Amino acid sequence: MAMLYLTRREGEAVIVNNEIEVRVLGVRGRTVRLGFRFPPDTTVLREELFEQIRRANEEAATAGRSLAGAVARKGPKEDR
């Protein structure tokens, strides 16, 4: 994945893929207020929430593989 670095002033924007607008709404000290305009089917998450979901998905996938491996090693139950 690439990282693009831009300098924008208050009121200026960048357009991504001809459909996502990211506009600088204000700057106060070290805080920048951004506005986003995007299609309704676009998913937008704060980075910390995205990472939390990614970790949870990885843990669930790992647990699922471990469980599947345990079941495979045990083999099918025989009818008595």
DSSP file (Angstrom, degrees, kcal/mol; ACC not computed):
  #  RESIDUE AA STRUCTURE BP1 BP2  ACC     N-H-->O    O-->H-N    N-H-->O    O-->H-N    TCO  KAPPA ALPHA  PHI   PSI    X-CA   Y-CA   Z-CA
    1    1 A M              0   0    0      0, 0.0     2,-0.2     0, 0.0     0, 0.0   0.000 360.0 360.0 360.0 140.7    0.0    0.0    0.0
    2    2 A A        -     0   0    0      2,-0.0     2,-0.5     0, 0.0     0, 0.0  -0.627 360.0-143.5 -98.7 156.7    1.3    3.5   -0.9
    3    3 A M        -     0   0    0     -2,-0.2     2,-0.5     2,-0.0     0, 0.0  -0.986  10.4-160.5-120.9 126.4    1.2    6.6    1.3
    4    4 A L        -     0   0    0     -2,-0.5     2,-0.5     2,-0.0    -2,-0.0  -0.913   5.6-154.6-106.6 130.5    0.6   10.0   -0.4
    5    5 A Y        +     0   0    0     -2,-0.5     2,-0.3     2,-0.0    -2,-0.0  -0.920  20.3 170.5-108.0 126.3    1.6   13.1    1.5
    6    6 A L        -     0   0    0     -2,-0.5     2,-0.5     2,-0.0     8,-0.0  -0.930  28.7-139.8-131.3 154.4   -0.2   16.4    0.7
    7    7 A T        +     0   0    0     -2,-0.3     2,-0.4     2,-0.0    -2,-0.0  -0.980  29.0 173.4-112.2 126.7   -0.4   19.9    2.1
    8    8 A R        -     0   0    0     -2,-0.5     2,-0.2     4,-0.1     3,-0.1  -0.971  20.1-142.0-131.8 145.8   -3.9   21.4    2.2
    9    9 A R    >   -     0   0    0     -2,-0.4     3,-2.5     1,-0.1    15,-0.3  -0.606  46.8 -68.3 -99.3 166.3   -5.1   24.6    3.6
   10   10 A E  T 3  S+     0   0    0      1,-0.3    15,-0.2    -2,-0.2    -1,-0.1  -0.292 125.0  21.8 -53.7 132.7   -8.5   25.2    5.3
   11   11 A G  T 3  S+     0   0    0     13,-3.5    -1,-0.3     1,-0.3     2,-0.1   0.162  99.6 113.3  92.3 -17.7  -11.2   24.9    2.7
   12   12 A E    <   -     0   0    0     -3,-2.5    12,-2.8    12,-0.1    -1,-0.3  -0.488  45.2-170.2 -87.1 159.8   -9.1   22.9    0.3
   13   13 A A  E     -A   23   0A   0     10,-0.2     2,-0.3    -2,-0.1    10,-0.2  -0.890  19.5-139.4-141.5 167.4   -9.9   19.3   -0.6
   14   14 A V  E     -A   22   0A   0      8,-2.1     8,-2.7    -2,-0.3     2,-0.5  -0.960  17.6-142.9-126.0 150.0   -8.6   16.2   -2.4
   15   15 A I  E     -A   21   0A   0     -2,-0.3     2,-0.5     6,-0.2     6,-0.2  -0.961  11.4-159.1-116.4 129.3  -10.8   13.9   -4.5
   16   16 A V  E >> S-A   20   0A   0      4,-3.4     4,-2.4    -2,-0.5     3,-2.1  -0.924  72.7 -13.0-111.6 129.6  -10.2   10.1   -4.4
   17   17 A N  T 34 S-     0   0    0     -2,-0.5    -1,-0.2     1,-0.3     0, 0.0   0.811 113.9 -75.9  51.8  35.6  -11.3    7.8   -7.3
   18   18 A N  T 34 S+     0   0    0     -3,-0.2    -1,-0.3     2,-0.2     3,-0.1   0.577 131.6  59.7  58.2  11.1  -13.5   10.6   -8.7
   19   19 A E  T <4 S+     0   0    0     -3,-2.1     2,-0.5     1,-0.2    -2,-0.2   0.511  81.5  75.0-144.8 -10.0  -16.1   10.1   -6.0
   20   20 A I  E  <  -A   16   0A   0     -4,-2.4    -4,-3.4    18,-0.1     2,-0.5  -0.948  57.0-165.3-114.8 121.9  -14.6   10.6   -2.5
   21   21 A E  E     -AB  15  37A   0     16,-2.9    16,-2.3    -2,-0.5     2,-0.5  -0.901   6.6-171.5-107.5 130.6  -14.0   14.1   -1.3
   22   22 A V  E     -AB  14  36A   0     -8,-2.7    -8,-2.1    -2,-0.5     2,-0.4  -0.977  15.0-175.9-119.7 115.8  -11.8   14.9    1.8
   23   23 A R  E     -AB  13  35A   0     12,-3.1    12,-2.8    -2,-0.5     2,-0.7  -0.913  28.5-127.3-119.2 138.2  -11.9   18.5    2.7
   24   24 A V  E     + B   0  34A   0    -12,-2.8   -13,-3.5    -2,-0.4    10,-0.2  -0.741  29.4 176.3 -80.4 113.7  -10.0   20.5    5.4
   25   25 A L  E     -     0   0A   0      8,-3.0     2,-0.3    -2,-0.7     9,-0.2   0.778  59.7 -18.4 -90.9 -30.3  -12.8   22.2    7.4
   26   26 A G  E     - B   0  33A   0      7,-1.4     7,-3.2   -16,-0.0     2,-0.4  -0.974  47.5-144.9-171.7 157.7  -10.6   23.8   10.1
   27   27 A V  E     + B   0  32A   0     -2,-0.3     2,-0.4     5,-0.2     5,-0.2  -0.992  16.2 174.5-134.3 125.1   -7.3   23.8   11.9
   28   28 A R  E >   - B   0  31A   0      3,-2.7     3,-2.4    -2,-0.4     2,-0.3  -0.926  64.6 -58.5-131.5 107.2   -6.9   24.6   15.6
   29   29 A G  T 3  S-     0   0    0     -2,-0.4     0, 0.0     1,-0.3     0, 0.0  -0.423 122.4 -13.4  60.8-119.8   -3.4   24.1   17.0
   30   30 A R  T 3  S+     0   0    0     -2,-0.3     2,-0.4    -3,-0.1    -1,-0.3   0.294 119.2  94.1 -97.0   8.8   -2.5   20.5   16.3
   31   31 A T  E <   -B   28   0A   0     -3,-2.4    -3,-2.7     2,-0.0     2,-0.5  -0.879  54.4-165.1-108.8 132.8   -6.0   19.4   15.5
   32   32 A V  E     -B   27   0A   0     -2,-0.4     2,-0.6    -5,-0.2    -5,-0.2  -0.957  10.0-148.4-115.3 131.0   -7.4   19.2   11.9
   33   33 A R  E     -B   26   0A   0     -7,-3.2    -8,-3.0    -2,-0.5    -7,-1.4  -0.890  20.2-168.3-100.9 122.3  -11.1   18.9   11.3
   34   34 A L  E     -B   24   0A   0     -2,-0.6     2,-0.4   -10,-0.2   -10,-0.2  -0.830  11.7-155.1-112.4 147.6  -11.9   17.0    8.1
   35   35 A G  E     -B   23   0A   0    -12,-2.8   -12,-3.1    -2,-0.3     2,-0.4  -0.960  10.9-159.5-118.4 142.0  -15.1   16.6    6.1
   36   36 A F  E     -B   22   0A   0     -2,-0.4     2,-0.4   -14,-0.2   -14,-0.2  -0.965  10.5-171.8-123.8 136.0  -15.8   13.6    3.9
   37   37 A R  E     +B   21   0A   0    -16,-2.3   -16,-2.9    -2,-0.4    -2,-0.0  -0.997  27.9 148.7-123.6 125.2  -18.3   13.2    1.0
   38   38 A F        -     0   0    0     -2,-0.4   -18,-0.1   -18,-0.2    -2,-0.0  -0.967  50.6 -76.8-153.1 162.0  -18.6    9.6   -0.3
   39   39 A P    >   -     0   0    0      0, 0.0     3,-1.9     0, 0.0   -20,-0.0  -0.277  46.4-114.4 -62.2 151.0  -21.0    7.2   -1.9
   40   40 A P  T 3  S+     0   0    0      0, 0.0    -2,-0.0     0, 0.0     0, 0.0   0.724 113.4  57.8 -62.6 -22.7  -23.6    5.6    0.5
   41   41 A D  T 3  S+     0   0    0      2,-0.1     2,-0.3     0, 0.0     0, 0.0   0.349  82.9 110.4 -90.5   8.3  -22.1    2.1    0.1
   42   42 A T    <   -     0   0    0     -3,-1.9     2,-0.5     1,-0.0    -4,-0.1  -0.651  63.4-138.2 -84.5 136.9  -18.7    3.2    1.2
   43   43 A T        -     0   0    0     -2,-0.3     2,-0.4     2,-0.0    -2,-0.1  -0.829  21.6-177.1 -94.7 130.2  -17.4    1.9    4.6
   44   44 A V        +     0   0    0     -2,-0.5     2,-0.3     2,-0.0    -2,-0.0  -0.992   6.8 168.8-130.2 123.9  -15.5    4.5    6.7
   45   45 A L        -     0   0    0     -2,-0.4     2,-0.1     4,-0.0    -2,-0.0  -0.977  38.8-109.3-132.5 145.8  -14.0    3.6   10.1
   46   46 A R     >  -     0   0    0     -2,-0.3     4,-2.5     1,-0.1     3,-0.5  -0.471  39.8-114.2 -64.3 147.3  -11.6    5.3   12.5
   47   47 A E  H  > S+     0   0    0      1,-0.2     4,-2.5     2,-0.2     5,-0.2   0.873 114.1  53.1 -55.4 -42.5   -8.2    3.6   12.4
   48   48 A E  H  > S+     0   0    0      1,-0.2     4,-1.7     2,-0.2    -1,-0.2   0.866 111.8  45.6 -66.4 -34.7   -8.4    2.3   16.0
   49   49 A L  H  > S+     0   0    0     -3,-0.5     4,-2.4     2,-0.2    -1,-0.2   0.898 111.0  53.0 -72.2 -40.9  -11.8    0.7   15.3
   50   50 A F  H  X S+     0   0    0     -4,-2.5     4,-2.5     1,-0.2    -2,-0.2   0.922 110.7  47.6 -57.0 -45.8  -10.6   -0.8   12.1
   51   51 A E  H  X S+     0   0    0     -4,-2.5     4,-2.5     2,-0.2    -1,-0.2   0.883 109.6  52.8 -65.5 -39.0   -7.7   -2.3   13.9
   52   52 A Q  H  X S+     0   0    0     -4,-1.7     4,-2.1     2,-0.2    -1,-0.2   0.922 112.2  44.9 -62.1 -44.5   -9.9   -3.7   16.7
   53   53 A I  H  X S+     0   0    0     -4,-2.4     4,-2.5     2,-0.2    -2,-0.2   0.908 112.0  52.4 -66.0 -42.5  -12.2   -5.4   14.1
   54   54 A R  H  X S+     0   0    0     -4,-2.5     4,-2.3    -5,-0.2    -2,-0.2   0.919 110.8  47.2 -60.0 -44.7   -9.2   -6.7   12.2
   55   55 A R  H  X S+     0   0    0     -4,-2.5     4,-2.6     2,-0.2    -1,-0.2   0.916 111.5  50.6 -64.2 -43.2   -7.7   -8.3   15.3
   56   56 A A  H  X S+     0   0    0     -4,-2.1     4,-2.3     1,-0.2    -2,-0.2   0.903 111.0  49.2 -61.7 -41.5  -11.0   -9.8   16.4
   57   57 A N  H  X S+     0   0    0     -4,-2.5     4,-2.4     2,-0.2    -1,-0.2   0.904 111.1  49.4 -64.8 -41.4  -11.4  -11.3   12.9
   58   58 A E  H  X S+     0   0    0     -4,-2.3     4,-2.4     2,-0.2    -2,-0.2   0.915 111.6  48.8 -63.5 -42.4   -7.9  -12.8   13.0
   59   59 A E  H  X S+     0   0    0     -4,-2.6     4,-2.5     2,-0.2    -2,-0.2   0.904 111.9  49.1 -64.0 -41.0   -8.5  -14.3   16.4
   60   60 A A  H  X S+     0   0    0     -4,-2.3     4,-2.4     2,-0.2    -2,-0.2   0.900 111.6  49.0 -65.2 -40.7  -11.8  -15.8   15.3
   61   61 A A  H  X S+     0   0    0     -4,-2.4     4,-2.1     2,-0.2    -2,-0.2   0.905 112.2  48.4 -65.8 -40.7  -10.1  -17.3   12.2
   62   62 A T  H  X S+     0   0    0     -4,-2.4     4,-2.2     2,-0.2    -2,-0.2   0.913 112.4  48.3 -64.8 -43.3   -7.3  -18.7   14.2
   63   63 A A  H  X S+     0   0    0     -4,-2.5     4,-2.5     1,-0.2    -2,-0.2   0.898 110.7  51.9 -64.0 -40.4   -9.7  -20.2   16.8
   64   64 A G  H  X S+     0   0    0     -4,-2.4     4,-2.4     2,-0.2    -2,-0.2   0.889 110.1  47.9 -63.5 -40.4  -11.8  -21.7   13.9
   65   65 A R  H  X S+     0   0    0     -4,-2.1     4,-2.3     2,-0.2    -1,-0.2   0.890 112.1  50.2 -67.0 -38.8   -8.7  -23.3   12.4
   66   66 A S  H  X S+     0   0    0     -4,-2.2     4,-2.1     2,-0.2    -2,-0.2   0.920 112.5  46.3 -64.9 -43.5   -7.7  -24.7   15.8
   67   67 A L  H  X S+     0   0    0     -4,-2.5     4,-2.3     2,-0.2    -2,-0.2   0.911 112.2  50.4 -65.1 -43.2  -11.2  -26.1   16.3
   68   68 A A  H  X S+     0   0    0     -4,-2.4     4,-2.3     1,-0.2    -1,-0.2   0.894 110.7  50.3 -62.9 -39.6  -11.3  -27.6   12.8
   69   69 A G  H  X S+     0   0    0     -4,-2.3     4,-2.2     2,-0.2    -1,-0.2   0.898 109.9  49.9 -64.9 -40.6   -7.9  -29.2   13.4
   70   70 A A  H  X S+     0   0    0     -4,-2.1     4,-1.8     2,-0.2    -2,-0.2   0.903 112.1  47.4 -65.6 -41.2   -9.0  -30.7   16.7
   71   71 A V  H  X S+     0   0    0     -4,-2.3     4,-1.9     1,-0.2    -2,-0.2   0.909 111.5  51.1 -66.3 -41.7  -12.2  -32.2   15.1
   72   72 A A  H  < S+     0   0    0     -4,-2.3    -2,-0.2     1,-0.2    -1,-0.2   0.887 110.8  48.4 -64.2 -38.9  -10.2  -33.6   12.2
   73   73 A R  H  < S+     0   0    0     -4,-2.2    -1,-0.2     1,-0.2    -2,-0.2   0.858 110.9  50.9 -69.2 -34.8   -7.7  -35.3   14.5
   74   74 A K  H  < S-     0   0    0     -4,-1.8    -1,-0.2    -5,-0.2    -2,-0.2   0.841 101.4-151.8 -73.0 -33.2  -10.4  -36.8   16.7
   75   75 A G     <  -     0   0    0     -4,-1.9    -1,-0.1    -5,-0.1    -2,-0.1  -0.043  31.7 -42.2  83.2 171.3  -12.3  -38.2   13.6
   76   76 A P        -     0   0    0      0, 0.0     2,-0.2     0, 0.0    -4,-0.0  -0.358  62.1-108.6 -73.3 151.6  -16.0  -38.9   13.2
   77   77 A K        -     0   0    0     -2,-0.1     2,-0.4     1,-0.0    -2,-0.0  -0.553  30.8-131.5 -75.6 141.6  -18.0  -40.5   15.9
   78   78 A E        -     0   0    0     -2,-0.2     2,-0.3     2,-0.0    -1,-0.0  -0.768  18.4-118.5 -94.6 141.3  -19.0  -44.1   15.3
   79   79 A D              0   0    0     -2,-0.4    -1,-0.0     1,-0.1     0, 0.0  -0.575 360.0 360.0 -74.6 139.7  -22.7  -45.1   15.9
   80   80 A R              0   0    0     -2,-0.3    -1,-0.1     0, 0.0    -2,-0.0   0.380 360.0 360.0-112.5 360.0  -23.0  -47.8   18.6
